[in-house]
């Protein structure tokens, strides 16, 4: 899955963020003023710990979601949540009408929700960290596994519904969609890391999204890399066409 990109170096503009992710540290990504205008706290899923889930919950405050690449989604044969609503609409017509596009984009990236089978409720930081980390380890190991082995590992590891929301990146990443899912997966791919990242929106005290300036100050105060979405988009455009 990743071998076609293995000889391409990580773009210099992304190197500090790539090192942070690989080392289990957070990265902050601002999408764009004309999109959600939000900053997400981003971690590499395979390196997630209970402490990082706690950090996202307390310092960011948004929904904690785990993203995977479209290639991995297809290999795992996972549906989008909107597809499940449409299927359910055949039996429950009112449900099908709920499957509308979001106001901020052409489609939703949301998939199913999961818990690790070893969890009890799946809610505590320890539980969510276990679920997320196992998704990341599956993404990391995917290139060495057959589709059948990959799907069996996923089925034997998780139950659904659960308390970790899966997000699926667009097939061509930021060439098609410039959400945090695509920005973060693009970053992971250019960094030659496992293609699963966990994201959480940074919220402000006013009840809305945290202002980009405030998010940047938070990153500076904590020594975390801060990236503009446009930096990732431009790096991906050059890197993916090389």
Rosetta blueprint (number, residue, H / E / L):
1 X L
2 X L
3 X H
4 X H
5 X H
6 X L
7 X L
8 X L
9 X L
10 X L
11 X L
12 X H
13 X H
14 X H
15 X H
16 X H
17 X H
18 X H
19 X H
20 X H
21 X H
22 X H
23 X L
24 X L
25 X L
26 X L
27 X E
28 X E
29 X E
30 X E
31 X L
32 X L
33 X L
34 X L
35 X L
36 X L
37 X L
38 X L
39 X E
40 X E
41 X E
42 X E
43 X E
44 X E
45 X H
46 X H
47 X H
48 X L
49 X L
50 X H
51 X H
52 X H
53 X H
54 X H
55 X H
56 X H
57 X H
58 X H
59 X H
60 X H
61 X E
62 X L
63 X L
64 X L
65 X E
66 X E
67 X E
68 X E
69 X L
70 X H
71 X H
72 X H
73 X H
74 X H
75 X H
76 X H
77 X L
78 X L
79 X L
80 X L
81 X H
82 X H
83 X H
84 X H
85 X H
86 X H
87 X H
88 X H
89 X L
90 X L
91 X L
92 X L
93 X H
94 X H
95 X H
96 X H
97 X L
98 X L
99 X L
100 X L
101 X L
102 X L
103 X L
104 X L
105 X L
106 X L
107 X L
108 X L
109 X L
110 X E
111 X E
112 X E
113 X E
114 X E
115 X E
116 X E
117 X L
118 X L
119 X L
120 X L
121 X L
122 X L
123 X L
124 X L
125 X H
126 X H
127 X H
128 X H
129 X H
130 X H
131 X H
132 X H
133 X H
134 X H
135 X H
136 X H
137 X H
138 X H
139 X H
140 X H
141 X H
142 X H
143 X H
144 X H
145 X L
146 X L
147 X H
148 X H
149 X H
150 X H
151 X H
152 X H
153 X H
154 X H
155 X H
156 X H
157 X H
158 X E
159 X E
160 X E
161 X E
162 X E
163 X E
164 X E
165 X E
166 X E
167 X E
168 X E
169 X L
170 X L
171 X L
172 X L
173 X H
174 X H
175 X H
176 X L
177 X L
178 X L
179 X L
180 X H
181 X H
182 X H
183 X H
184 X H
185 X H
186 X H
187 X H
188 X H
189 X H
190 X H
191 X L
192 X L
193 X L
194 X L
195 X L
196 X E
197 X E
198 X E
199 X E
200 X E
201 X E
202 X E
203 X E
204 X L
205 X L
206 X L
207 X L
208 X L
209 X E
210 X L
211 X L
212 X H
213 X H
214 X H
215 X H
216 X H
217 X H
218 X H
219 X H
220 X H
221 X H
222 X H
223 X L
224 X L
225 X E
226 X E
227 X E
228 X E
229 X H
230 X H
231 X H
232 X H
233 X H
234 X H
235 X H
236 X H
237 X H
238 X H
239 X H
240 X H
241 X L
242 X L
